[in-house]
Structure formats: structure tokens, C-alpha cells
Amino acid sequence: MTTQNPSDAGLAAQPAAYWTGVAYESLIAFTRARQAELGYTQPQFWLLRNLSENDLSPDGQGRTVPELREAMASYLRPEDDLAAEAEPLLGRGWLTRDGEGRLWLTEAGEEARVGLKRNAPAIRDAIHEGIDDADYVTALKVLRRMIGNTGGAV
């Protein structure tokens, strides 16, 4: 696809699937690079979130890696190895593992999750620079409509 500034008619003719794929890869790469600069990975943050009763965990109970993988299935990337990603968190004392292989969030891990979450607004702001909220909302409404038009779940 061309990277020049095509006319509105030219843009309207371009395939949405191509551009949504490019956007997805670019946004994930950007987010992960910013997180890496701050000393953690996106999957590590997701582990903390999915084990926190104050975030995504339904009950704050420990979970096995396969259970966590299932919980994250809609956003986990094929290259994400949750077992390997958990190791540094265990080493930092942010997670513990019980005798049945379940990972548990520690108090230090909860404090870390809260601290890491504070990075999200700056990452979002960088991604949204020059885009007003109304345009962003319009773009999401268009994408949701396309998803619905193609039989996807919105």
C-alpha cells in the first residue's frame, strides 16, 4: 500500500483489512517498546492484571498458566509465552507459585500492578497525539459497524 497522501476517494477505495492489520501491528509494537523501556513486558502486565482481584481476576484466586492463557485468549499473541513471562515476576516477588502450579499475586505484585498501570495514560496520549476524541470515537464506530457487517461480535 502507498504511504503517500491519497485523495479521500483513494482512501475510500483502500481495503480496511489491510489498514487495520497495519494499525494493529504498529500499535502493539509501539506499546510493547514503551513498556520494555520501563522494564516490563505487556504479557507480564497482563499476568498481574489477570491475577488481581482489583483488576481482571474474577475472584483473586491463583490460576495455572493454561487457565491464564485461556483467560487472555482474545489478546494474547502467538509468541507470548506466559510460563516464561511469569519467571521474572516470580523472581521479583510479584508472584508466587503453589504446589499445584497456580500463580498467585503477592502484595508486592499488586503494588507493582498499580504502579505499572500509571504508565498507560502516557502511552495512550502518545498514540492519540493529534487525534481528537470525536474523530477517535467515529473511527471506532466505523470499525464496530464493519465488524458487525461481517458477522463478527461487537
N, C-alpha and C positions, 0 to 999 in steps of 0.2 A: 504494500500500500504506500501511496505517496505521503510524504511528510510536509509537502508544500501546503499553502492555504487555499484549498479548493473553494469554489463558489458554494453558496447554500444548496443549489441544485446538485452540484457534485457531491456534497456531503450527504444529501438525502438519498443518493443512489448507492452509497457505500454500505457494505454488509455490517450489520450490528454485531454479529457473532465475532467477526474479526476484531473489531474495536473493543468489545467487552473483554475478549481474551487478552489483548494487549494491555488494557487498563488493569485487569486483574493481576497479571504478572508484574507490571510496573509498581502497582500499589503494594503488593506483598513484598517485593524486593526492597522497596523504599522503607517500609515499616520494619522489616527484619534487619536492615542495615542500621537504622536508628537504634533499635533495641540492642543490637550487638555492640554498638558504640557505648551503650550504657551498661554493658556487662551481662546481658541475659539474652535468651532466645525467645521467640514467640511461643514455641511449644512449652518451654519452661513456665512462662507466664500462664499459659492455658492450664498446665498441671496445677499450679497454685490456685487458679480460679475455680477449677472443677473439683477441688478438694475443700474449698472454703464454704462453710455454712453461711457466710456473709456475702457469697457471690453466686456461683453457678451450681454448687452442690445442693441437691435436694434435701440432704439430711446431715451433712457434715461428717458422714461416716467414711472410713477408709475404703479404697477401691483398688482392684487389681489393674495392672496395665491393660489387659484386654477390656475390662469394664470402662476404663478411661478412654481407650481407643474408640469404643462403641459410642460413648457419650460425645466424642469430638468428631465423629464420622463426617459430619457435614462441612467441616472446615479444616480438618487435618489434611496435610499434603502427603503424597506417597512417600516422599523422602524423610518424613518426620518419624523418628524412632523414639517413642516415648520411654522405653526402658533406658536407652542411652541418655535421653534428656533428663531423666529423673536422677541419675547418678550425681551430677554436680549439686543438685538440690539436697540430696541426702548428705553429701559431704559438707554442705554449708549449715546443716542442721535445720533446714527449712522443711524437710520431710523426714519421716521415719517409715520403716517397713516392718510389719509384724510377721509372725511365724507363718502366716498363710499367704504371704506375698502382697498383702494390701498396703498401699501407700497411705500415709496419714499426714495431714498438715500440722506442723508444730506451731506454737505461739510465735516463734521467730519467723516461720514461714508466712503466717498471717500478717505480721508486721511488714515483711518483705513485699507481700502481695499488695498491700495498701500503698507502700512506697512506690512500687513499680507502676501501679495504676496512675500515679500522678504524672507519669510521662506521656500518657495517652493524649491529653489535650494539645500538647506542643506538636506531637506527630500529626494529629488531625489538622491543626492550624497550618502546618507546612503543606499538607496535601491540598487543603482547601484555599490556599492563598490565591487571591484574585477571583474567587468564585463566591457570589453572594448566595445566601441561604435560599432565596427564592429560585434561583437557577438550579441549585443542587436538588431542591425538592422536585422541581419539574423533571430533571433528569431521572430521578428515582421513580417518579410516577410513570414516565415513559418506559423505563426498564421493567417495572412491575406489569404494565399493560402488555408488553411484548412477551413476558414470561407467561402471563395468563392466556394470551392469544395462541401460544404454542403448547398449551396444556400443562405447563409447569405449575407447581404450587407457589402461591404468592403469600 
